[in-house]
Structure formats: C-alpha cells, structure tokens
Amino acid sequence: MFDFLDTYPYLLPVIIFFGRIIDVTLGTLRIIFVSKGEKYKAPLIGFFEVLIWIVVISEIFSRANDMVAYISYAAGYASGNFVGILIEQRIAFGIILCRIYTRKNGRELVSIFNSNNYGATLLEATGSMERIEIIETVIERKEMKKIEKIVTEFDPDVFYVVEDVRVKQRGIFPKTRSLMSRWRIGK
C-alpha cells in the first residue's frame, strides 16, 4: 500500500505521526458520542478510527525499525488527544443543565431567559447563610457562553454549576436553524 516508502523512507515517521493524530482524534470523538448515546455516529467514527489505526500499525510492523518511528507514534498519540479535546470543545456537542444560585430576584433572571427563548425553572432555597434563589435551565452546550454572559450581567457575584444531561424531552427550548434553512429562498 505504501510502496513509495521504500524509495522515501524518511516519510514513514511523518505518516505515522499524522495517522495517529487522526486516529486518536476520532477515538476521542467516538468516546464522546458513545457517552451521549449517539448510536449512529459512534460506530461510523469507530470504523474510520480502526481503519486508520490498522494501516498505521501495519506500516510500523513492516517497516519501522528505528526510534524515530516509535517516537512519531507516541507523539502522534499525545497530539491526537490534544487535537481531539480542541475539536470537542469547538463543536460543544451535547446538552447541559445550568443551575444558578443567586441572592437577587430570580424571577428577573427567569424573565430574561424567557425573553431569549430559554426555558428556566425557579426554586427558592435556604443557603448556609441566607435565603437564595436557584434557577435551572437546560441548554445545548454551544449556548453556554451566551448563558454565562446573561447570568454574569444579571449578577456579577453569581455562583453556578453545569452538569451533562443525556436526554431532554418536552420543555421550552430555542428553535434551532437547520443547515438547509440557510439556503431556502424567502427564509
């Protein structure tokens, strides 16, 4: 398959390095999709992950006989983890629950969320020192920056926690634009 490596053996470490980056990046994404219950995306990504890994490992077994190839393999693995995490953060796939604790009037924050098409639930509670209000909202992970901005503008001393959610059903959620709606005439 890589017969040109007999002529240009110095390319083997480069191919190993970049093959491992792609392979491990796909592995990172596959694990995320498995944990989110994406039963169609995870196997598809897994197929390409293993295909790339098999090609790279076969080249190592057949041609690699020096430390540079082995270091390329290890460096590609480490870099693939890094790249996978960067991509995962960029796509921000998934659903989260943001629980906000404030001493201010939580009804105002719920109203702000509602005006931005986010559903929110208000709970009254007693904290360790005084009465507080807890506001919960379930959002897409990619919306967290916007929620963070809204919340900190509302209360600069706010405390909030974020948890992963596997499934959401019914509720008030912002309408999402489909990829195809961008090209529809008159929309």
C-alpha positions as CSV (number, residue, x, y, z in Angstrom):
1,M,0.0,0.0,0.0
2,F,2.8,2.4,0.9
3,D,5.4,1.2,-1.6
4,F,6.7,4.7,-2.1
5,L,8.1,4.4,1.4
6,D,10.8,2.1,0.1
7,T,12.0,5.0,-2.0
8,Y,11.3,7.7,0.6
9,P,11.7,6.0,4.0
10,Y,12.0,9.4,5.8
11,L,8.3,9.9,5.2
12,L,7.3,7.0,7.4
13,P,7.6,8.9,10.7
14,V,5.5,11.7,9.2
15,I,2.8,9.3,8.1
16,I,2.8,7.6,11.4
17,F,2.6,10.9,13.3
18,F,-0.3,12.3,11.3
19,G,-2.1,9.0,11.1
20,R,-2.0,8.7,14.9
21,I,-3.3,12.3,15.3
22,I,-6.3,11.5,13.1
23,D,-6.9,8.1,14.7
24,V,-6.7,9.3,18.3
25,T,-8.8,12.4,17.5
26,L,-11.5,10.2,16.0
27,G,-11.2,8.0,19.1
28,T,-11.8,10.9,21.4
29,L,-14.9,12.0,19.4
30,R,-16.2,8.4,19.3
31,I,-16.0,8.2,23.1
32,I,-17.9,11.4,23.4
33,F,-20.6,10.2,21.0
34,V,-20.9,6.9,22.9
35,S,-21.3,8.7,26.2
36,K,-24.1,10.8,24.7
37,G,-25.9,7.8,23.2
38,E,-25.3,8.7,19.6
39,K,-25.7,5.1,18.2
40,Y,-25.2,6.0,14.6
41,K,-22.3,8.5,14.8
42,A,-20.1,6.5,17.2
43,P,-19.9,3.3,15.1
44,L,-19.2,5.3,11.9
45,I,-16.4,7.2,13.5
46,G,-15.1,4.0,15.1
47,F,-14.9,2.3,11.7
48,F,-12.6,5.0,10.3
49,E,-10.6,5.2,13.6
50,V,-9.8,1.5,13.5
51,L,-9.1,1.5,9.7
52,I,-6.5,4.3,10.1
53,W,-5.0,2.6,13.2
54,I,-4.7,-0.8,11.3
55,V,-2.9,0.9,8.4
56,V,-0.5,2.8,10.6
57,I,0.3,-0.2,12.8
58,S,0.8,-2.5,9.8
59,E,3.3,0.0,8.4
60,I,5.1,0.1,11.8
61,F,5.3,-3.6,11.9
62,S,6.5,-4.0,8.3
63,R,8.9,-1.0,8.0
64,A,9.6,0.8,11.3
65,N,12.8,-0.3,12.9
66,D,14.1,2.9,14.4
67,M,13.4,5.0,17.4
68,V,12.2,8.0,15.3
69,A,9.2,5.9,14.1
70,Y,8.4,4.9,17.6
71,I,8.6,8.5,18.9
72,S,6.4,9.6,16.0
73,Y,3.8,7.0,17.1
74,A,3.9,8.3,20.7
75,A,3.9,11.9,19.7
76,G,1.0,11.4,17.3
77,Y,-0.9,9.7,20.1
78,A,-0.3,12.6,22.5
79,S,-1.1,15.2,19.8
80,G,-4.2,13.3,18.8
81,N,-5.5,13.6,22.4
82,F,-4.9,17.3,22.4
83,V,-6.5,17.9,18.9
84,G,-9.5,15.7,19.9
85,I,-10.1,17.8,23.0
86,L,-9.8,21.0,21.0
87,I,-12.3,19.8,18.4
88,E,-14.7,18.5,21.1
89,Q,-14.6,21.9,22.8
90,R,-15.2,23.6,19.5
91,I,-18.3,21.6,18.4
92,A,-19.6,21.6,22.0
93,F,-21.8,18.6,21.4
94,G,-24.5,17.8,24.0
95,I,-27.0,19.1,26.4
96,I,-26.2,20.6,29.8
97,L,-28.1,21.7,32.9
98,C,-27.0,25.0,34.3
99,R,-28.0,25.6,37.9
100,I,-27.6,29.2,39.0
101,Y,-27.5,30.3,42.7
102,T,-28.2,34.0,43.3
103,R,-29.2,36.3,46.2
104,K,-31.0,38.5,43.7
105,N,-34.6,38.2,42.5
106,G,-34.6,35.0,40.4
107,R,-37.9,35.9,38.7
108,E,-36.0,38.7,36.8
109,L,-33.4,36.2,35.5
110,V,-36.2,33.7,34.5
111,S,-37.8,36.6,32.6
112,I,-34.5,37.4,30.9
113,F,-34.1,33.8,29.9
114,N,-37.7,33.6,28.6
115,S,-37.1,36.8,26.5
116,N,-34.1,35.0,25.0
117,N,-36.2,31.8,24.3
118,Y,-34.7,29.8,27.1
119,G,-36.8,27.9,29.5
120,A,-36.0,28.2,33.2
121,T,-37.2,27.0,36.5
122,L,-37.1,29.0,39.7
123,L,-36.6,27.3,43.1
124,E,-36.4,29.1,46.5
125,A,-33.9,27.7,48.9
126,T,-32.0,28.4,52.1
127,G,-28.2,28.6,51.7
128,S,-25.7,28.3,54.5
129,M,-26.1,32.0,55.4
130,E,-29.3,33.3,53.9
131,R,-32.2,32.7,51.5
132,I,-31.2,32.2,47.9
133,E,-32.9,31.5,44.6
134,I,-31.9,28.7,42.3
135,I,-32.6,29.0,38.6
136,E,-32.2,25.9,36.4
137,T,-32.1,25.9,32.6
138,V,-31.4,23.0,30.2
139,I,-29.5,24.1,27.1
140,E,-27.3,23.0,24.2
141,R,-23.6,23.1,25.3
142,K,-22.8,25.5,22.5
143,E,-25.2,28.0,24.1
144,M,-23.2,28.1,27.4
145,K,-21.2,31.2,26.5
146,K,-24.4,33.2,25.9
147,I,-26.0,31.9,29.1
148,E,-22.8,32.7,31.0
149,K,-22.9,36.3,29.7
150,I,-26.6,36.7,30.6
151,V,-26.0,35.4,34.1
152,T,-22.9,37.4,34.9
153,E,-24.6,40.6,33.7
154,F,-27.6,39.9,35.9
155,D,-25.5,39.1,39.0
156,P,-21.7,39.6,38.9
157,D,-21.4,37.6,42.2
158,V,-23.4,34.6,40.9
159,F,-22.5,31.0,41.6
160,Y,-23.5,28.4,39.1
161,V,-22.8,24.7,38.3
162,V,-23.0,22.9,35.0
163,E,-23.9,19.2,34.6
164,D,-24.1,17.0,31.5
165,V,-27.6,15.8,30.5
166,R,-28.0,12.7,28.4
167,V,-31.6,13.3,27.2
168,K,-34.1,16.1,27.2
169,Q,-37.8,15.8,26.5
170,R,-40.5,18.4,26.4
171,G,-39.8,21.9,27.7
172,I,-39.0,25.3,26.4
173,F,-36.0,25.3,24.1
174,P,-34.9,27.8,21.5
175,K,-35.7,26.9,17.9
176,T,-32.6,25.6,16.1
177,R,-32.0,26.5,12.5
178,S,-31.4,23.6,10.2
179,L,-28.5,23.6,7.8
180,M,-30.8,23.6,4.8
181,S,-32.9,26.6,6.0
182,R,-29.9,28.9,5.3
183,W,-30.3,28.3,1.6
184,R,-34.1,28.3,1.3
185,I,-35.4,31.3,-0.7
186,G,-37.5,33.7,1.4
187,K,-36.3,32.4,4.8
